[in-house]
């Protein structure tokens, strides 16, 4: 599987901030406006807007225009790509642990 290294870097840097992770968590339940996203935070709408801009540059979210509203939407394709990148390393690690488990079981069986 091939990944755009720069896109991954931008996404992981954007997700390094807890406020942006909370915004992503909220958007996983559906689109929301700036006002809706700002509601649980004790910061200005301008500060939330800057967080959204970081998430947009990382392509984790998009904004659309619906009449007077500008809802923010999660980009599930990029999240799937991030998950795929993580999974390739998780699977390698799981295979290593499975082999280690087999070796330990063989030793235990031969000792006992």
TIPADREN-268886 format. One record per atom (N, C-alpha, C): residue number from 1; x, y, z. Coordinates in steps of 0.02 Angstrom, whole numbers. Last residue first. Layout:
# residues N
> NUM, X, Y, Z $
...
# end
This chain:
# residues 112
> 112, 404, -1456, 1507 $
> 112, 357, -1486, 1554 $
> 112, 345, -1556, 1541 $
> 111, 484, -1411, 1409 $
> 111, 510, -1409, 1478 $
> 111, 466, -1450, 1525 $
> 110, 407, -1420, 1296 $
> 110, 466, -1463, 1299 $
> 110, 496, -1465, 1370 $
> 109, 309, -1324, 1325 $
> 109, 289, -1394, 1315 $
> 109, 349, -1442, 1321 $
> 108, 387, -1209, 1329 $
> 108, 350, -1229, 1389 $
> 108, 329, -1303, 1384 $
> 107, 432, -1205, 1198 $
> 107, 479, -1212, 1253 $
> 107, 445, -1238, 1315 $
> 106, 309, -1188, 1132 $
> 106, 351, -1246, 1118 $
> 106, 401, -1258, 1174 $
> 105, 270, -1064, 1186 $
> 105, 228, -1124, 1198 $
> 105, 268, -1187, 1186 $
> 104, 372, -982, 1136 $
> 104, 364, -990, 1208 $
> 104, 322, -1051, 1225 $
> 103, 345, -992, 998 $
> 103, 410, -1013, 1024 $
> 103, 404, -1027, 1099 $
> 102, 216, -936, 994 $
> 102, 227, -1005, 972 $
> 102, 292, -1032, 1000 $
> 101, 243, -804, 1036 $
> 101, 198, -847, 1075 $
> 101, 209, -921, 1058 $
> 100, 322, -763, 928 $
> 100, 352, -767, 995 $
> 100, 309, -812, 1040 $
> 99, 226, -764, 827 $
> 99, 284, -809, 822 $
> 99, 317, -818, 890 $
> 98, 143, -665, 878 $
> 98, 117, -733, 868 $
> 98, 174, -783, 863 $
> 97, 227, -554, 874 $
> 97, 204, -579, 939 $
> 97, 176, -650, 933 $
> 96, 239, -542, 734 $
> 96, 299, -554, 775 $
> 96, 279, -582, 843 $
> 95, 107, -515, 699 $
> 95, 139, -576, 674 $
> 95, 201, -593, 716 $
> 94, 91, -390, 762 $
> 94, 51, -447, 785 $
> 94, 81, -513, 761 $
> 93, 179, -314, 684 $
> 93, 192, -324, 755 $
> 93, 153, -384, 782 $
> 92, 112, -317, 562 $
> 92, 180, -342, 566 $
> 92, 197, -358, 638 $
> 91, -8, -254, 599 $
> 91, -9, -324, 576 $
> 91, 60, -355, 580 $
> 90, 36, -126, 630 $
> 90, 4, -166, 681 $
> 90, 6, -240, 662 $
> 89, 79, -82, 506 $
> 89, 128, -92, 559 $
> 89, 100, -134, 616 $
> 88, -41, -76, 438 $
> 88, 13, -115, 410 $
> 88, 67, -128, 462 $
> 87, -121, 10, 518 $
> 87, -134, -62, 517 $
> 87, -76, -103, 489 $
> 86, -73, 137, 486 $
> 86, -62, 110, 554 $
> 86, -69, 34, 553 $
> 85, -121, 144, 355 $
> 85, -49, 153, 368 $
> 85, -32, 123, 436 $
> 84, -258, 130, 375 $
> 84, -222, 81, 336 $
> 84, -147, 83, 349 $
> 83, -284, 247, 446 $
> 83, -296, 183, 478 $
> 83, -258, 127, 442 $
> 82, -257, 339, 345 $
> 82, -218, 339, 406 $
> 82, -224, 272, 443 $
> 81, -359, 303, 254 $
> 81, -289, 297, 234 $
> 81, -243, 296, 295 $
> 80, -471, 334, 329 $
> 80, -460, 264, 309 $
> 80, -388, 253, 288 $
> 79, -454, 471, 335 $
> 79, -451, 433, 397 $
> 79, -440, 359, 382 $
> 78, -474, 501, 201 $
> 78, -407, 511, 230 $
> 78, -400, 473, 296 $
> 77, -610, 465, 189 $
> 77, -559, 434, 146 $
> 77, -489, 441, 176 $
> 76, -685, 547, 273 $
> 76, -674, 477, 292 $
> 76, -621, 443, 250 $
> 75, -675, 697, 327 $
> 75, -653, 665, 265 $
> 75, -637, 592, 281 $
> 74, -815, 779, 402 $
> 74, -757, 736, 409 $
> 74, -740, 707, 340 $
> 73, -867, 946, 373 $
> 73, -877, 874, 365 $
> 73, -811, 838, 374 $
> 72, -951, 1089, 426 $
> 72, -886, 1056, 420 $
> 72, -900, 981, 419 $
> 71, -1067, 1201, 348 $
> 71, -1050, 1144, 390 $
> 71, -981, 1116, 374 $
> 70, -1115, 1344, 340 $
> 70, -1054, 1317, 311 $
> 70, -1032, 1258, 354 $
> 69, -1275, 1419, 299 $
> 69, -1232, 1377, 341 $
> 69, -1170, 1356, 302 $
> 68, -1357, 1483, 212 $
> 68, -1318, 1525, 258 $
> 68, -1267, 1485, 299 $
> 67, -1345, 1359, 95 $
> 67, -1380, 1423, 108 $
> 67, -1335, 1467, 152 $
> 66, -1215, 1276, 128 $
> 66, -1286, 1258, 123 $
> 66, -1325, 1320, 144 $
> 65, -1056, 1237, 78 $
> 65, -1103, 1293, 89 $
> 65, -1173, 1267, 77 $
> 64, -932, 1143, 168 $
> 64, -977, 1154, 112 $
> 64, -1021, 1214, 128 $
> 63, -767, 1093, 207 $
> 63, -825, 1135, 221 $
> 63, -867, 1141, 158 $
> 62, -681, 948, 271 $
> 62, -699, 994, 217 $
> 62, -757, 1037, 241 $
> 61, -541, 870, 356 $
> 61, -610, 896, 352 $
> 61, -618, 939, 290 $
> 60, -415, 828, 327 $
> 60, -455, 786, 372 $
> 60, -528, 807, 372 $
> 59, -323, 902, 259 $
> 59, -374, 867, 220 $
> 59, -414, 817, 262 $
> 58, -242, 989, 320 $
> 58, -222, 918, 325 $
> 58, -270, 873, 287 $
> 57, -317, 1101, 301 $
> 57, -252, 1096, 265 $
> 57, -226, 1024, 266 $
> 56, -422, 1068, 391 $
> 56, -434, 1074, 319 $
> 56, -370, 1067, 279 $
> 55, -356, 1075, 513 $
> 55, -385, 1011, 492 $
> 55, -401, 1011, 417 $
> 54, -327, 1211, 511 $
> 54, -272, 1162, 514 $
> 54, -297, 1094, 490 $
> 53, -457, 1262, 513 $
> 53, -413, 1275, 455 $
> 53, -355, 1227, 453 $
> 52, -498, 1221, 639 $
> 52, -531, 1192, 581 $
> 52, -488, 1203, 518 $
> 51, -417, 1305, 716 $
> 51, -409, 1232, 721 $
> 51, -440, 1197, 660 $
> 50, -473, 1427, 678 $
> 50, -403, 1413, 661 $
> 50, -389, 1338, 666 $
> 49, -600, 1413, 734 $
> 49, -593, 1420, 662 $
> 49, -522, 1405, 640 $
> 48, -567, 1416, 868 $
> 48, -593, 1354, 840 $
> 48, -587, 1356, 764 $
> 47, -529, 1551, 874 $
> 47, -480, 1499, 890 $
> 47, -502, 1432, 861 $
> 46, -651, 1611, 843 $
> 46, -593, 1623, 800 $
> 46, -539, 1569, 812 $
> 45, -727, 1579, 950 $
> 45, -745, 1548, 886 $
> 45, -686, 1557, 836 $
> 44, -622, 1555, 1096 $
> 44, -661, 1595, 1048 $
> 44, -676, 1555, 985 $
> 43, -654, 1428, 1219 $
> 43, -609, 1470, 1179 $
> 43, -652, 1506, 1127 $
> 42, -698, 1310, 1291 $
> 42, -693, 1377, 1321 $
> 42, -640, 1417, 1284 $
> 41, -806, 1203, 1197 $
> 41, -740, 1229, 1214 $
> 41, -744, 1298, 1246 $
> 40, -929, 1159, 1151 $
> 40, -901, 1128, 1212 $
> 40, -835, 1158, 1236 $
> 39, -954, 1253, 1035 $
> 39, -995, 1248, 1096 $
> 39, -960, 1217, 1157 $
> 38, -887, 1244, 916 $
> 38, -858, 1287, 968 $
> 38, -892, 1278, 1036 $
> 37, -970, 1167, 836 $
> 37, -904, 1140, 855 $
> 37, -873, 1179, 913 $
> 36, -1076, 1255, 819 $
> 36, -1087, 1190, 853 $
> 36, -1021, 1160, 876 $
> 35, -1012, 1359, 750 $
> 35, -1043, 1371, 815 $
> 35, -1054, 1306, 854 $
> 34, -974, 1291, 632 $
> 34, -923, 1319, 677 $
> 34, -952, 1330, 746 $
> 33, -1081, 1146, 614 $
> 33, -1060, 1214, 599 $
> 33, -1005, 1236, 648 $
> 32, -1054, 976, 564 $
> 32, -1072, 1026, 614 $
> 32, -1048, 1094, 590 $
> 31, -1092, 805, 513 $
> 31, -1069, 873, 501 $
> 31, -1092, 921, 556 $
> 30, -1066, 665, 629 $
> 30, -1101, 701, 576 $
> 30, -1074, 772, 569 $
> 29, -986, 598, 715 $
> 29, -1059, 589, 725 $
> 29, -1100, 625, 672 $
> 28, -864, 644, 684 $
> 28, -877, 573, 669 $
> 28, -950, 557, 678 $
> 27, -857, 769, 737 $
> 27, -877, 763, 667 $
> 27, -889, 691, 646 $
> 26, -809, 738, 866 $
> 26, -876, 766, 858 $
> 26, -901, 756, 786 $
> 25, -680, 694, 832 $
> 25, -727, 648, 866 $
> 25, -799, 673, 858 $
> 24, -629, 812, 779 $
> 24, -636, 754, 736 $
> 24, -686, 704, 767 $
> 23, -628, 887, 897 $
> 23, -668, 910, 840 $
> 23, -681, 852, 793 $
> 22, -536, 814, 971 $
> 22, -606, 819, 995 $
> 22, -652, 842, 939 $
> 21, -422, 838, 895 $
> 21, -447, 769, 901 $
> 21, -519, 769, 925 $
> 20, -410, 975, 917 $
> 20, -426, 951, 849 $
> 20, -450, 879, 851 $
> 19, -377, 972, 1053 $
> 19, -438, 1007, 1031 $
> 19, -458, 982, 962 $
> 18, -253, 902, 1055 $
> 18, -314, 873, 1085 $
> 18, -379, 907, 1063 $
> 17, -147, 884, 915 $
> 17, -179, 931, 961 $
> 17, -244, 902, 988 $
> 16, -111, 792, 822 $
> 16, -71, 795, 884 $
> 16, -102, 840, 936 $
> 15, -178, 802, 704 $
> 15, -208, 761, 757 $
> 15, -169, 761, 822 $
> 14, -87, 875, 629 $
> 14, -152, 905, 647 $
> 14, -184, 868, 704 $
> 13, 13, 780, 616 $
> 13, 28, 842, 652 $
> 13, -37, 877, 673 $
> 12, -55, 684, 540 $
> 12, -34, 667, 608 $
> 12, -16, 729, 648 $
> 11, -77, 761, 422 $
> 11, -133, 733, 460 $
> 11, -112, 717, 531 $
> 10, 52, 792, 378 $
> 10, 5, 846, 394 $
> 10, -52, 820, 438 $
> 9, 103, 660, 358 $
> 9, 134, 707, 405 $
> 9, 86, 761, 427 $
> 8, 16, 614, 256 $
> 8, 18, 581, 322 $
> 8, 48, 627, 375 $
> 7, 53, 701, 155 $
> 7, -16, 702, 180 $
> 7, -20, 669, 248 $
> 6, 185, 662, 136 $
> 6, 170, 731, 158 $
> 6, 99, 736, 186 $
> 5, 172, 528, 92 $
> 5, 207, 544, 155 $
> 5, 190, 613, 181 $
> 4, 45, 443, 32 $
> 4, 76, 508, 21 $
> 4, 106, 530, 88 $
> 3, 72, 267, 20 $
> 3, 43, 325, 55 $
> 3, 81, 387, 36 $
> 2, 29, 109, -42 $
> 2, 70, 170, -49 $
> 2, 35, 229, -17 $
> 1, 42, -59, 0 $
> 1, 0, 0, 0 $
> 1, 44, 62, 0 $
# end
